[in-house]
Amino acid sequence: MSVDLAAVRERKRAMVAGGRENYASRLPQAGLDLVEGEARFTGPKTVEIALPDGGTREIGASVIVIDTGTRPRQLTISGAQSVPVLDSTSIMELGELPEHLITLGGGYRDPLVTCCG
């Protein structure tokens, strides 16, 4: 069996980019602004955002939503430190298929963690 992992990576990247663009393009129609950066609360109804260009922006509102996204958790089972461990992000960057693969977890409450060897 042959898999073109470069094509898989590019398709995944295009899907992620397309999803982000679709999401971002719909926000203004709903009267919402998307501000990208690292935010921290500076008061009960105020956040300061460190912008990607190096500047900052302070925003106040009665309701503030910070969409942090998700990240896979580190595998905490005994022995995991002694084997290569991939998560749902790093597995999509592989240059070749692993000879063996074990998948543990999955879903929004228990992010996918994959071990290979």
Secondary structure, DSSP 4 states (H G I P E B T S, - for coil): ----HHHHHHHHHHHHHHHHHHHHHHTGGGT-----SEEEEEETTEEEEE-TTS-EEEEE-SS--------PPPP-STTGGGS-EEETTGGGG-SS--S-EEEE--SSSS--EEEE-
